[in-house]
Each structure stands twice: as C-alpha cells, then as structure tokens.
Amino acid sequence: MADEEQLQPGEVDLRLLTLIMSLATAAWSQLGKIPHPTTNKIEKDLEQAKMSIDFLRMLLEKTKGNLRPKEDELLTNTVSDLEMNFADEVNKGENTQKGPEIIVPSGSAKGPEIIKP
C-alpha cells in the first residue's frame, strides 16, 4: 500500500484506472460502439453491456468519498457516458445505422435499463 501514499491528489492510481478502463472497454464493445478486441468485429450484446455498466456504477457507489478528485471524475464521467449510450442503443431497437453514434452526456442520474416490449 506504499504506492498509494506516493500519489499526489491530482493523480490516479493505475490499478484503479486499469480496472475502470477494462470494464469500460468491455461495455463500449458490448454496446457495439467499438470493435470486439478479439474478433475485431462490431458485436452488440445489450444484456452484457448492462452488466458491465452496473459493475462500474457499483464501483462508483462503493468508493464514494474514498477516491481522489481525478479518480472520481474519471469514474463518474465513464459511467455517465456509457449510460447515455446504452439508453441510445436501447431506444434504437432493431434500427441499424451505418456508423456507431456516441453520445456524450451532460450528466446522468439513473443507471441503464433495458426496456423490452
């Protein structure tokens, strides 16, 4: 834990950064916004995307008050961006478009939700 003491207030713990980016990359891929790392193809799985986003939201809730300002900002922005894009994908339904759209939100208060007819 000596590594944690050496970090300055504006820095991000690389272990936390790696965890956040790993979950976020999985969610972006599951949303069909970036190619799958293994197949290099766009694959969409909204159920898995919801799970990845829920993991990040849980991490945000469980670490509340224990993150450095930059870490909190990174995690909050990542969750908000993914939630907005998740909502966009759910609203699209079965409509297909030529390229992935990425929505950058001004903020989000509620977690992702899959709406089934």
Jmol script that loads the backbone (N, CA, C; Angstrom):
load data "model"
ATOM      1  N   MET A   1       0.807  -1.196   0.000  1.00  0.00           N
ATOM      2  CA  MET A   1       0.000   0.000   0.000  1.00  0.00           C
ATOM      3  C   MET A   1       0.855   1.267   0.000  1.00  0.00           C
ATOM      4  N   ALA A   2       2.160   1.115  -0.002  1.00  0.00           N
ATOM      5  CA  ALA A   2       3.045   2.273  -0.007  1.00  0.00           C
ATOM      6  C   ALA A   2       2.888   3.075  -1.297  1.00  0.00           C
ATOM      7  N   ASP A   3       2.509   2.412  -2.397  1.00  0.00           N
ATOM      8  CA  ASP A   3       2.301   3.108  -3.670  1.00  0.00           C
ATOM      9  C   ASP A   3       1.213   4.167  -3.551  1.00  0.00           C
ATOM     10  N   GLU A   4       0.154   3.854  -2.782  1.00  0.00           N
ATOM     11  CA  GLU A   4      -0.957   4.785  -2.645  1.00  0.00           C
ATOM     12  C   GLU A   4      -0.517   6.082  -1.970  1.00  0.00           C
ATOM     13  N   GLU A   5       0.395   5.991  -1.007  1.00  0.00           N
ATOM     14  CA  GLU A   5       0.840   7.165  -0.270  1.00  0.00           C
ATOM     15  C   GLU A   5       1.683   8.090  -1.135  1.00  0.00           C
ATOM     16  N   GLN A   6       2.291   7.573  -2.199  1.00  0.00           N
ATOM     17  CA  GLN A   6       3.157   8.369  -3.045  1.00  0.00           C
ATOM     18  C   GLN A   6       2.375   9.166  -4.088  1.00  0.00           C
ATOM     19  N   LEU A   7       1.114   8.846  -4.295  1.00  0.00           N
ATOM     20  CA  LEU A   7       0.311   9.551  -5.297  1.00  0.00           C
ATOM     21  C   LEU A   7      -0.045  10.956  -4.813  1.00  0.00           C
ATOM     22  N   GLN A   8       0.018  11.891  -5.717  1.00  0.00           N
ATOM     23  CA  GLN A   8      -0.387  13.262  -5.432  1.00  0.00           C
ATOM     24  C   GLN A   8      -1.908  13.355  -5.583  1.00  0.00           C
ATOM     25  N   PRO A   9      -2.560  14.371  -4.993  1.00  0.00           N
ATOM     26  CA  PRO A   9      -4.018  14.482  -5.048  1.00  0.00           C
ATOM     27  C   PRO A   9      -4.607  14.489  -6.468  1.00  0.00           C
ATOM     28  N   GLY A  10      -3.885  15.013  -7.444  1.00  0.00           N
ATOM     29  CA  GLY A  10      -4.407  15.074  -8.804  1.00  0.00           C
ATOM     30  C   GLY A  10      -4.138  13.837  -9.633  1.00  0.00           C
ATOM     31  N   GLU A  11      -3.438  12.858  -9.065  1.00  0.00           N
ATOM     32  CA  GLU A  11      -3.073  11.658  -9.808  1.00  0.00           C
ATOM     33  C   GLU A  11      -4.111  10.561  -9.641  1.00  0.00           C
ATOM     34  N   VAL A  12      -4.036   9.569 -10.524  1.00  0.00           N
ATOM     35  CA  VAL A  12      -4.943   8.433 -10.497  1.00  0.00           C
ATOM     36  C   VAL A  12      -4.133   7.169 -10.250  1.00  0.00           C
ATOM     37  N   ASP A  13      -4.607   6.325  -9.346  1.00  0.00           N
ATOM     38  CA  ASP A  13      -3.973   5.035  -9.089  1.00  0.00           C
ATOM     39  C   ASP A  13      -4.102   4.197 -10.358  1.00  0.00           C
ATOM     40  N   LEU A  14      -2.998   3.730 -10.887  1.00  0.00           N
ATOM     41  CA  LEU A  14      -3.005   2.979 -12.141  1.00  0.00           C
ATOM     42  C   LEU A  14      -3.799   1.682 -12.050  1.00  0.00           C
ATOM     43  N   ARG A  15      -3.875   1.082 -10.873  1.00  0.00           N
ATOM     44  CA  ARG A  15      -4.666  -0.138 -10.704  1.00  0.00           C
ATOM     45  C   ARG A  15      -6.149   0.171 -10.881  1.00  0.00           C
ATOM     46  N   LEU A  16      -6.596   1.279 -10.309  1.00  0.00           N
ATOM     47  CA  LEU A  16      -7.991   1.683 -10.455  1.00  0.00           C
ATOM     48  C   LEU A  16      -8.272   2.086 -11.905  1.00  0.00           C
ATOM     49  N   LEU A  17      -7.364   2.824 -12.505  1.00  0.00           N
ATOM     50  CA  LEU A  17      -7.508   3.224 -13.902  1.00  0.00           C
ATOM     51  C   LEU A  17      -7.640   1.997 -14.801  1.00  0.00           C
ATOM     52  N   THR A  18      -6.805   0.994 -14.569  1.00  0.00           N
ATOM     53  CA  THR A  18      -6.844  -0.231 -15.366  1.00  0.00           C
ATOM     54  C   THR A  18      -8.181  -0.947 -15.209  1.00  0.00           C
ATOM     55  N   LEU A  19      -8.687  -1.023 -13.996  1.00  0.00           N
ATOM     56  CA  LEU A  19      -9.973  -1.667 -13.749  1.00  0.00           C
ATOM     57  C   LEU A  19     -11.109  -0.921 -14.454  1.00  0.00           C
ATOM     58  N   ILE A  20     -11.126   0.398 -14.307  1.00  0.00           N
ATOM     59  CA  ILE A  20     -12.171   1.209 -14.934  1.00  0.00           C
ATOM     60  C   ILE A  20     -12.110   1.071 -16.452  1.00  0.00           C
ATOM     61  N   MET A  21     -10.922   1.187 -17.019  1.00  0.00           N
ATOM     62  CA  MET A  21     -10.789   1.123 -18.472  1.00  0.00           C
ATOM     63  C   MET A  21     -11.122  -0.267 -19.010  1.00  0.00           C
ATOM     64  N   SER A  22     -10.802  -1.298 -18.273  1.00  0.00           N
ATOM     65  CA  SER A  22     -11.127  -2.662 -18.689  1.00  0.00           C
ATOM     66  C   SER A  22     -12.642  -2.856 -18.764  1.00  0.00           C
ATOM     67  N   LEU A  23     -13.342  -2.450 -17.713  1.00  0.00           N
ATOM     68  CA  LEU A  23     -14.805  -2.580 -17.706  1.00  0.00           C
ATOM     69  C   LEU A  23     -15.442  -1.663 -18.752  1.00  0.00           C
ATOM     70  N   ALA A  24     -14.910  -0.463 -18.900  1.00  0.00           N
ATOM     71  CA  ALA A  24     -15.467   0.483 -19.873  1.00  0.00           C
ATOM     72  C   ALA A  24     -15.262  -0.011 -21.302  1.00  0.00           C
ATOM     73  N   THR A  25     -14.084  -0.560 -21.597  1.00  0.00           N
ATOM     74  CA  THR A  25     -13.814  -1.082 -22.940  1.00  0.00           C
ATOM     75  C   THR A  25     -14.756  -2.237 -23.255  1.00  0.00           C
ATOM     76  N   ALA A  26     -14.978  -3.103 -22.280  1.00  0.00           N
ATOM     77  CA  ALA A  26     -15.920  -4.210 -22.481  1.00  0.00           C
ATOM     78  C   ALA A  26     -17.313  -3.653 -22.768  1.00  0.00           C
ATOM     79  N   ALA A  27     -17.744  -2.660 -22.009  1.00  0.00           N
ATOM     80  CA  ALA A  27     -19.075  -2.081 -22.207  1.00  0.00           C
ATOM     81  C   ALA A  27     -19.200  -1.408 -23.571  1.00  0.00           C
ATOM     82  N   TRP A  28     -18.183  -0.651 -23.996  1.00  0.00           N
ATOM     83  CA  TRP A  28     -18.230   0.002 -25.309  1.00  0.00           C
ATOM     84  C   TRP A  28     -18.345  -1.041 -26.410  1.00  0.00           C
ATOM     85  N   SER A  29     -17.604  -2.124 -26.265  1.00  0.00           N
ATOM     86  CA  SER A  29     -17.661  -3.202 -27.257  1.00  0.00           C
ATOM     87  C   SER A  29     -19.035  -3.863 -27.248  1.00  0.00           C
ATOM     88  N   GLN A  30     -19.567  -4.121 -26.074  1.00  0.00           N
ATOM     89  CA  GLN A  30     -20.879  -4.761 -25.949  1.00  0.00           C
ATOM     90  C   GLN A  30     -21.995  -3.862 -26.463  1.00  0.00           C
ATOM     91  N   LEU A  31     -21.784  -2.561 -26.415  1.00  0.00           N
ATOM     92  CA  LEU A  31     -22.763  -1.618 -26.977  1.00  0.00           C
ATOM     93  C   LEU A  31     -22.657  -1.539 -28.497  1.00  0.00           C
ATOM     94  N   GLY A  32     -21.608  -2.134 -29.062  1.00  0.00           N
ATOM     95  CA  GLY A  32     -21.409  -2.081 -30.499  1.00  0.00           C
ATOM     96  C   GLY A  32     -20.797  -0.771 -30.962  1.00  0.00           C
ATOM     97  N   LYS A  33     -20.181  -0.054 -30.050  1.00  0.00           N
ATOM     98  CA  LYS A  33     -19.583   1.244 -30.377  1.00  0.00           C
ATOM     99  C   LYS A  33     -18.140   1.121 -30.834  1.00  0.00           C
ATOM    100  N   ILE A  34     -17.466   0.049 -30.409  1.00  0.00           N
ATOM    101  CA  ILE A  34     -16.092  -0.223 -30.851  1.00  0.00           C
ATOM    102  C   ILE A  34     -16.013  -1.704 -31.214  1.00  0.00           C
ATOM    103  N   PRO A  35     -15.052  -2.079 -32.055  1.00  0.00           N
ATOM    104  CA  PRO A  35     -14.925  -3.498 -32.409  1.00  0.00           C
ATOM    105  C   PRO A  35     -14.539  -4.352 -31.198  1.00  0.00           C
ATOM    106  N   HIS A  36     -15.004  -5.591 -31.203  1.00  0.00           N
ATOM    107  CA  HIS A  36     -14.631  -6.549 -30.164  1.00  0.00           C
ATOM    108  C   HIS A  36     -13.122  -6.743 -30.231  1.00  0.00           C
ATOM    109  N   PRO A  37     -12.423  -6.713 -29.094  1.00  0.00           N
ATOM    110  CA  PRO A  37     -10.962  -6.808 -29.107  1.00  0.00           C
ATOM    111  C   PRO A  37     -10.414  -8.084 -29.743  1.00  0.00           C
ATOM    112  N   THR A  38     -11.130  -9.183 -29.630  1.00  0.00           N
ATOM    113  CA  THR A  38     -10.640 -10.448 -30.163  1.00  0.00           C
ATOM    114  C   THR A  38     -10.980 -10.635 -31.636  1.00  0.00           C
ATOM    115  N   THR A  39     -12.254 -10.388 -31.987  1.00  0.00           N
ATOM    116  CA  THR A  39     -12.703 -10.640 -33.361  1.00  0.00           C
ATOM    117  C   THR A  39     -12.520  -9.445 -34.276  1.00  0.00           C
ATOM    118  N   ASN A  40     -12.337  -8.276 -33.687  1.00  0.00           N
ATOM    119  CA  ASN A  40     -12.225  -7.020 -34.429  1.00  0.00           C
ATOM    120  C   ASN A  40     -13.491  -6.722 -35.245  1.00  0.00           C
ATOM    121  N   LYS A  41     -14.628  -7.256 -34.788  1.00  0.00           N
ATOM    122  CA  LYS A  41     -15.922  -7.015 -35.431  1.00  0.00           C
ATOM    123  C   LYS A  41     -16.835  -6.296 -34.450  1.00  0.00           C
ATOM    124  N   ILE A  42     -17.757  -5.525 -35.009  1.00  0.00           N
ATOM    125  CA  ILE A  42     -18.758  -4.864 -34.167  1.00  0.00           C
ATOM    126  C   ILE A  42     -19.788  -5.910 -33.763  1.00  0.00           C
ATOM    127  N   GLU A  43     -19.910  -6.147 -32.477  1.00  0.00           N
ATOM    128  CA  GLU A  43     -20.866  -7.100 -31.929  1.00  0.00           C
ATOM    129  C   GLU A  43     -21.633  -6.400 -30.814  1.00  0.00           C
ATOM    130  N   LYS A  44     -22.953  -6.542 -30.825  1.00  0.00           N
ATOM    131  CA  LYS A  44     -23.772  -5.866 -29.824  1.00  0.00           C
ATOM    132  C   LYS A  44     -24.422  -6.889 -28.903  1.00  0.00           C
ATOM    133  N   ASP A  45     -24.291  -6.673 -27.598  1.00  0.00           N
ATOM    134  CA  ASP A  45     -24.926  -7.515 -26.587  1.00  0.00           C
ATOM    135  C   ASP A  45     -25.342  -6.593 -25.442  1.00  0.00           C
ATOM    136  N   LEU A  46     -26.587  -6.097 -25.507  1.00  0.00           N
ATOM    137  CA  LEU A  46     -27.039  -5.101 -24.533  1.00  0.00           C
ATOM    138  C   LEU A  46     -27.157  -5.662 -23.119  1.00  0.00           C
ATOM    139  N   GLU A  47     -27.476  -6.949 -22.993  1.00  0.00           N
ATOM    140  CA  GLU A  47     -27.541  -7.551 -21.653  1.00  0.00           C
ATOM    141  C   GLU A  47     -26.165  -7.517 -20.984  1.00  0.00           C
ATOM    142  N   GLN A  48     -25.123  -7.887 -21.726  1.00  0.00           N
ATOM    143  CA  GLN A  48     -23.767  -7.859 -21.186  1.00  0.00           C
ATOM    144  C   GLN A  48     -23.305  -6.422 -20.948  1.00  0.00           C
ATOM    145  N   ALA A  49     -23.690  -5.513 -21.834  1.00  0.00           N
ATOM    146  CA  ALA A  49     -23.334  -4.108 -21.650  1.00  0.00           C
ATOM    147  C   ALA A  49     -23.935  -3.576 -20.358  1.00  0.00           C
ATOM    148  N   LYS A  50     -25.188  -3.935 -20.099  1.00  0.00           N
ATOM    149  CA  LYS A  50     -25.854  -3.511 -18.864  1.00  0.00           C
ATOM    150  C   LYS A  50     -25.093  -4.019 -17.647  1.00  0.00           C
ATOM    151  N   MET A  51     -24.631  -5.268 -17.718  1.00  0.00           N
ATOM    152  CA  MET A  51     -23.887  -5.839 -16.597  1.00  0.00           C
ATOM    153  C   MET A  51     -22.568  -5.097 -16.372  1.00  0.00           C
ATOM    154  N   SER A  52     -21.856  -4.806 -17.437  1.00  0.00           N
ATOM    155  CA  SER A  52     -20.584  -4.078 -17.307  1.00  0.00           C
ATOM    156  C   SER A  52     -20.805  -2.688 -16.731  1.00  0.00           C
ATOM    157  N   ILE A  53     -21.857  -2.007 -17.200  1.00  0.00           N
ATOM    158  CA  ILE A  53     -22.172  -0.667 -16.689  1.00  0.00           C
ATOM    159  C   ILE A  53     -22.594  -0.745 -15.228  1.00  0.00           C
ATOM    160  N   ASP A  54     -23.366  -1.777 -14.890  1.00  0.00           N
ATOM    161  CA  ASP A  54     -23.774  -1.962 -13.490  1.00  0.00           C
ATOM    162  C   ASP A  54     -22.564  -2.184 -12.582  1.00  0.00           C
ATOM    163  N   PHE A  55     -21.542  -2.914 -13.062  1.00  0.00           N
ATOM    164  CA  PHE A  55     -20.318  -3.103 -12.280  1.00  0.00           C
ATOM    165  C   PHE A  55     -19.639  -1.757 -12.019  1.00  0.00           C
ATOM    166  N   LEU A  56     -19.554  -0.932 -13.056  1.00  0.00           N
ATOM    167  CA  LEU A  56     -18.928   0.383 -12.896  1.00  0.00           C
ATOM    168  C   LEU A  56     -19.738   1.269 -11.953  1.00  0.00           C
ATOM    169  N   ARG A  57     -21.075   1.221 -12.067  1.00  0.00           N
ATOM    170  CA  ARG A  57     -21.934   2.011 -11.166  1.00  0.00           C
ATOM    171  C   ARG A  57     -21.741   1.543  -9.731  1.00  0.00           C
ATOM    172  N   MET A  58     -21.671   0.220  -9.502  1.00  0.00           N
ATOM    173  CA  MET A  58     -21.451  -0.307  -8.162  1.00  0.00           C
ATOM    174  C   MET A  58     -20.110   0.169  -7.617  1.00  0.00           C
ATOM    175  N   LEU A  59     -19.075   0.135  -8.463  1.00  0.00           N
ATOM    176  CA  LEU A  59     -17.753   0.608  -8.063  1.00  0.00           C
ATOM    177  C   LEU A  59     -17.821   2.083  -7.651  1.00  0.00           C
ATOM    178  N   LEU A  60     -18.562   2.874  -8.414  1.00  0.00           N
ATOM    179  CA  LEU A  60     -18.735   4.294  -8.105  1.00  0.00           C
ATOM    180  C   LEU A  60     -19.423   4.472  -6.753  1.00  0.00           C
ATOM    181  N   GLU A  61     -20.482   3.697  -6.522  1.00  0.00           N
ATOM    182  CA  GLU A  61     -21.223   3.816  -5.261  1.00  0.00           C
ATOM    183  C   GLU A  61     -20.409   3.330  -4.063  1.00  0.00           C
ATOM    184  N   LYS A  62     -19.685   2.226  -4.234  1.00  0.00           N
ATOM    185  CA  LYS A  62     -18.931   1.638  -3.123  1.00  0.00           C
ATOM    186  C   LYS A  62     -17.681   2.438  -2.768  1.00  0.00           C
ATOM    187  N   THR A  63     -17.173   3.229  -3.703  1.00  0.00           N
ATOM    188  CA  THR A  63     -15.960   4.004  -3.427  1.00  0.00           C
ATOM    189  C   THR A  63     -16.259   5.468  -3.127  1.00  0.00           C
ATOM    190  N   LYS A  64     -17.532   5.816  -3.044  1.00  0.00           N
ATOM    191  CA  LYS A  64     -17.928   7.207  -2.796  1.00  0.00           C
ATOM    192  C   LYS A  64     -17.232   7.744  -1.538  1.00  0.00           C
ATOM    193  N   GLY A  65     -16.563   8.871  -1.708  1.00  0.00           N
ATOM    194  CA  GLY A  65     -15.856   9.500  -0.600  1.00  0.00           C
ATOM    195  C   GLY A  65     -14.441   8.975  -0.389  1.00  0.00           C
ATOM    196  N   ASN A  66     -14.045   7.944  -1.134  1.00  0.00           N
ATOM    197  CA  ASN A  66     -12.722   7.354  -0.962  1.00  0.00           C
ATOM    198  C   ASN A  66     -11.826   7.518  -2.181  1.00  0.00           C
ATOM    199  N   LEU A  67     -12.279   8.252  -3.168  1.00  0.00           N
ATOM    200  CA  LEU A  67     -11.490   8.445  -4.392  1.00  0.00           C
ATOM    201  C   LEU A  67     -10.862   9.832  -4.404  1.00  0.00           C
ATOM    202  N   ARG A  68      -9.750   9.935  -5.080  1.00  0.00           N
ATOM    203  CA  ARG A  68      -9.150  11.247  -5.322  1.00  0.00           C
ATOM    204  C   ARG A  68     -10.035  11.966  -6.334  1.00  0.00           C
ATOM    205  N   PRO A  69      -9.994  13.292  -6.376  1.00  0.00           N
ATOM    206  CA  PRO A  69     -10.877  14.043  -7.292  1.00  0.00           C
ATOM    207  C   PRO A  69     -10.800  13.575  -8.743  1.00  0.00           C
ATOM    208  N   LYS A  70      -9.605  13.326  -9.272  1.00  0.00           N
ATOM    209  CA  LYS A  70      -9.462  12.885 -10.665  1.00  0.00           C
ATOM    210  C   LYS A  70     -10.038  11.482 -10.864  1.00  0.00           C
ATOM    211  N   GLU A  71      -9.872  10.611  -9.861  1.00  0.00           N
ATOM    212  CA  GLU A  71     -10.417   9.262  -9.951  1.00  0.00           C
ATOM    213  C   GLU A  71     -11.939   9.306  -9.963  1.00  0.00           C
ATOM    214  N   ASP A  72     -12.501  10.120  -9.083  1.00  0.00           N
ATOM    215  CA  ASP A  72     -13.954  10.269  -9.015  1.00  0.00           C
ATOM    216  C   ASP A  72     -14.500  10.835 -10.329  1.00  0.00           C
ATOM    217  N   GLU A  73     -13.813  11.836 -10.869  1.00  0.00           N
ATOM    218  CA  GLU A  73     -14.233  12.445 -12.133  1.00  0.00           C
ATOM    219  C   GLU A  73     -14.189  11.421 -13.272  1.00  0.00           C
ATOM    220  N   LEU A  74     -13.110  10.662 -13.338  1.00  0.00           N
ATOM    221  CA  LEU A  74     -12.970   9.642 -14.381  1.00  0.00           C
ATOM    222  C   LEU A  74     -14.081   8.612 -14.293  1.00  0.00           C
ATOM    223  N   LEU A  75     -14.318   8.084 -13.112  1.00  0.00           N
ATOM    224  CA  LEU A  75     -15.329   7.042 -12.939  1.00  0.00           C
ATOM    225  C   LEU A  75     -16.731   7.590 -13.177  1.00  0.00           C
ATOM    226  N   THR A  76     -17.024   8.770 -12.657  1.00  0.00           N
ATOM    227  CA  THR A  76     -18.341   9.382 -12.848  1.00  0.00           C
ATOM    228  C   THR A  76     -18.607   9.652 -14.322  1.00  0.00           C
ATOM    229  N   ASN A  77     -17.645  10.231 -15.017  1.00  0.00           N
ATOM    230  CA  ASN A  77     -17.815  10.532 -16.442  1.00  0.00           C
ATOM    231  C   ASN A  77     -17.940   9.265 -17.277  1.00  0.00           C
ATOM    232  N   THR A  78     -17.173   8.247 -16.936  1.00  0.00           N
ATOM    233  CA  THR A  78     -17.239   6.980 -17.663  1.00  0.00           C
ATOM    234  C   THR A  78     -18.619   6.358 -17.528  1.00  0.00           C
ATOM    235  N   VAL A  79     -19.145   6.316 -16.304  1.00  0.00           N
ATOM    236  CA  VAL A  79     -20.471   5.745 -16.071  1.00  0.00           C
ATOM    237  C   VAL A  79     -21.534   6.557 -16.806  1.00  0.00           C
ATOM    238  N   SER A  80     -21.461   7.866 -16.724  1.00  0.00           N
ATOM    239  CA  SER A  80     -22.451   8.728 -17.387  1.00  0.00           C
ATOM    240  C   SER A  80     -22.430   8.542 -18.903  1.00  0.00           C
ATOM    241  N   ASP A  81     -21.238   8.527 -19.495  1.00  0.00           N
ATOM    242  CA  ASP A  81     -21.119   8.345 -20.949  1.00  0.00           C
ATOM    243  C   ASP A  81     -21.704   7.004 -21.386  1.00  0.00           C
ATOM    244  N   LEU A  82     -21.369   5.958 -20.660  1.00  0.00           N
ATOM    245  CA  LEU A  82     -21.865   4.628 -21.011  1.00  0.00           C
ATOM    246  C   LEU A  82     -23.378   4.530 -20.841  1.00  0.00           C
ATOM    247  N   GLU A  83     -23.904   5.118 -19.787  1.00  0.00           N
ATOM    248  CA  GLU A  83     -25.349   5.066 -19.559  1.00  0.00           C
ATOM    249  C   GLU A  83     -26.121   5.788 -20.666  1.00  0.00           C
ATOM    250  N   MET A  84     -25.609   6.923 -21.095  1.00  0.00           N
ATOM    251  CA  MET A  84     -26.279   7.660 -22.174  1.00  0.00           C
ATOM    252  C   MET A  84     -26.237   6.871 -23.481  1.00  0.00           C
ATOM    253  N   ASN A  85     -25.121   6.265 -23.779  1.00  0.00           N
ATOM    254  CA  ASN A  85     -25.006   5.477 -24.997  1.00  0.00           C
ATOM    255  C   ASN A  85     -25.824   4.191 -24.915  1.00  0.00           C
ATOM    256  N   PHE A  86     -25.917   3.614 -23.727  1.00  0.00           N
ATOM    257  CA  PHE A  86     -26.761   2.441 -23.520  1.00  0.00           C
ATOM    258  C   PHE A  86     -28.218   2.808 -23.804  1.00  0.00           C
ATOM    259  N   ALA A  87     -28.665   3.924 -23.247  1.00  0.00           N
ATOM    260  CA  ALA A  87     -30.043   4.372 -23.476  1.00  0.00           C
ATOM    261  C   ALA A  87     -30.306   4.604 -24.954  1.00  0.00           C
ATOM    262  N   ASP A  88     -29.331   5.160 -25.654  1.00  0.00           N
ATOM    263  CA  ASP A  88     -29.458   5.394 -27.092  1.00  0.00           C
ATOM    264  C   ASP A  88     -29.617   4.074 -27.841  1.00  0.00           C
ATOM    265  N   GLU A  89     -28.816   3.083 -27.486  1.00  0.00           N
ATOM    266  CA  GLU A  89     -28.891   1.785 -28.157  1.00  0.00           C
ATOM    267  C   GLU A  89     -30.219   1.094 -27.883  1.00  0.00           C
ATOM    268  N   VAL A  90     -30.707   1.183 -26.659  1.00  0.00           N
ATOM    269  CA  VAL A  90     -31.996   0.585 -26.317  1.00  0.00           C
ATOM    270  C   VAL A  90     -33.105   1.276 -27.102  1.00  0.00           C
ATOM    271  N   ASN A  91     -33.041   2.606 -27.220  1.00  0.00           N
ATOM    272  CA  ASN A  91     -34.062   3.358 -27.951  1.00  0.00           C
ATOM    273  C   ASN A  91     -34.031   3.089 -29.447  1.00  0.00           C
ATOM    274  N   LYS A  92     -32.871   2.741 -29.969  1.00  0.00           N
ATOM    275  CA  LYS A  92     -32.764   2.428 -31.389  1.00  0.00           C
ATOM    276  C   LYS A  92     -33.542   1.170 -31.740  1.00  0.00           C
ATOM    277  N   GLY A  93     -33.616   0.248 -30.778  1.00  0.00           N
ATOM    278  CA  GLY A  93     -34.283  -1.014 -31.045  1.00  0.00           C
ATOM    279  C   GLY A  93     -33.563  -1.788 -32.115  1.00  0.00           C
ATOM    280  N   GLU A  94     -34.287  -2.199 -33.113  1.00  0.00           N
ATOM    281  CA  GLU A  94     -33.719  -3.005 -34.191  1.00  0.00           C
ATOM    282  C   GLU A  94     -33.252  -2.156 -35.369  1.00  0.00           C
ATOM    283  N   ASN A  95     -33.414  -0.844 -35.299  1.00  0.00           N
ATOM    284  CA  ASN A  95     -32.959   0.020 -36.392  1.00  0.00           C
ATOM    285  C   ASN A  95     -31.443  -0.020 -36.478  1.00  0.00           C
ATOM    286  N   THR A  96     -30.932  -0.143 -37.682  1.00  0.00           N
ATOM    287  CA  THR A  96     -29.488  -0.153 -37.868  1.00  0.00           C
ATOM    288  C   THR A  96     -29.064   1.109 -38.587  1.00  0.00           C
ATOM    289  N   GLN A  97     -27.885   1.583 -38.233  1.00  0.00           N
ATOM    290  CA  GLN A  97     -27.322   2.756 -38.874  1.00  0.00           C
ATOM    291  C   GLN A  97     -25.939   2.406 -39.387  1.00  0.00           C
ATOM    292  N   LYS A  98     -25.401   3.239 -40.274  1.00  0.00           N
ATOM    293  CA  LYS A  98     -24.112   2.929 -40.902  1.00  0.00           C
ATOM    294  C   LYS A  98     -22.956   2.956 -39.917  1.00  0.00           C
ATOM    295  N   GLY A  99     -22.874   3.907 -39.037  1.00  0.00           N
ATOM    296  CA  GLY A  99     -21.756   4.003 -38.109  1.00  0.00           C
ATOM    297  C   GLY A  99     -22.252   4.152 -36.690  1.00  0.00           C
ATOM    298  N   PRO A 100     -21.437   3.777 -35.725  1.00  0.00           N
ATOM    299  CA  PRO A 100     -21.863   3.923 -34.337  1.00  0.00           C
ATOM    300  C   PRO A 100     -21.931   5.390 -33.937  1.00  0.00           C
ATOM    301  N   GLU A 101     -22.959   5.717 -33.198  1.00  0.00           N
ATOM    302  CA  GLU A 101     -23.082   7.061 -32.654  1.00  0.00           C
ATOM    303  C   GLU A 101     -22.644   7.008 -31.204  1.00  0.00           C
ATOM    304  N   ILE A 102     -21.915   7.992 -30.781  1.00  0.00           N
ATOM    305  CA  ILE A 102     -21.501   8.078 -29.390  1.00  0.00           C
ATOM    306  C   ILE A 102     -22.070   9.369 -28.835  1.00  0.00           C
ATOM    307  N   ILE A 103     -22.810   9.237 -27.753  1.00  0.00           N
ATOM    308  CA  ILE A 103     -23.437  10.385 -27.116  1.00  0.00           C
ATOM    309  C   ILE A 103     -22.621  10.744 -25.881  1.00  0.00           C
ATOM    310  N   VAL A 104     -22.263  11.984 -25.755  1.00  0.00           N
ATOM    311  CA  VAL A 104     -21.551  12.449 -24.576  1.00  0.00           C
ATOM    312  C   VAL A 104     -22.544  13.259 -23.748  1.00  0.00           C
ATOM    313  N   PRO A 105     -22.929  12.745 -22.578  1.00  0.00           N
ATOM    314  CA  PRO A 105     -23.970  13.393 -21.771  1.00  0.00           C
ATOM    315  C   PRO A 105     -23.443  14.560 -20.957  1.00  0.00           C
ATOM    316  N   SER A 106     -24.376  15.418 -20.551  1.00  0.00           N
ATOM    317  CA  SER A 106     -24.012  16.477 -19.625  1.00  0.00           C
ATOM    318  C   SER A 106     -24.065  15.948 -18.200  1.00  0.00           C
ATOM    319  N   GLY A 107     -24.729  14.836 -17.991  1.00  0.00           N
ATOM    320  CA  GLY A 107     -24.824  14.187 -16.685  1.00  0.00           C
ATOM    321  C   GLY A 107     -25.941  13.170 -16.702  1.00  0.00           C
ATOM    322  N   SER A 108     -25.901  12.236 -15.784  1.00  0.00           N
ATOM    323  CA  SER A 108     -26.900  11.194 -15.729  1.00  0.00           C
ATOM    324  C   SER A 108     -27.128  10.815 -14.278  1.00  0.00           C
ATOM    325  N   ALA A 109     -28.391  10.639 -13.892  1.00  0.00           N
ATOM    326  CA  ALA A 109     -28.692  10.345 -12.508  1.00  0.00           C
ATOM    327  C   ALA A 109     -29.143   8.897 -12.291  1.00  0.00           C
ATOM    328  N   LYS A 110     -29.567   8.206 -13.344  1.00  0.00           N
ATOM    329  CA  LYS A 110     -30.109   6.871 -13.191  1.00  0.00           C
ATOM    330  C   LYS A 110     -29.295   5.876 -14.001  1.00  0.00           C
ATOM    331  N   GLY A 111     -29.191   4.674 -13.518  1.00  0.00           N
ATOM    332  CA  GLY A 111     -28.457   3.616 -14.202  1.00  0.00           C
ATOM    333  C   GLY A 111     -29.166   3.164 -15.461  1.00  0.00           C
ATOM    334  N   PRO A 112     -28.492   2.342 -16.255  1.00  0.00           N
ATOM    335  CA  PRO A 112     -29.070   1.864 -17.510  1.00  0.00           C
ATOM    336  C   PRO A 112     -30.216   0.910 -17.244  1.00  0.00           C
ATOM    337  N   GLU A 113     -31.095   0.840 -18.205  1.00  0.00           N
ATOM    338  CA  GLU A 113     -32.251  -0.026 -18.071  1.00  0.00           C
ATOM    339  C   GLU A 113     -32.587  -0.592 -19.434  1.00  0.00           C
ATOM    340  N   ILE A 114     -32.845  -1.881 -19.518  1.00  0.00           N
ATOM    341  CA  ILE A 114     -33.257  -2.485 -20.776  1.00  0.00           C
ATOM    342  C   ILE A 114     -34.776  -2.533 -20.784  1.00  0.00           C
ATOM    343  N   ILE A 115     -35.353  -1.986 -21.812  1.00  0.00           N
ATOM    344  CA  ILE A 115     -36.808  -1.954 -21.934  1.00  0.00           C
ATOM    345  C   ILE A 115     -37.199  -2.972 -22.995  1.00  0.00           C
ATOM    346  N   LYS A 116     -37.994  -3.935 -22.615  1.00  0.00           N
ATOM    347  CA  LYS A 116     -38.427  -4.959 -23.569  1.00  0.00           C
ATOM    348  C   LYS A 116     -39.918  -4.774 -23.831  1.00  0.00           C
ATOM    349  N   PRO A 117     -40.330  -4.937 -25.093  1.00  0.00           N
ATOM    350  CA  PRO A 117     -41.760  -4.774 -25.418  1.00  0.00           C
ATOM    351  C   PRO A 117     -42.615  -5.847 -24.772  1.00  0.00           C
TER     352      PRO A 117
END
end "model"
wireframe off; spacefill off
backbone 0.3
color backbone group
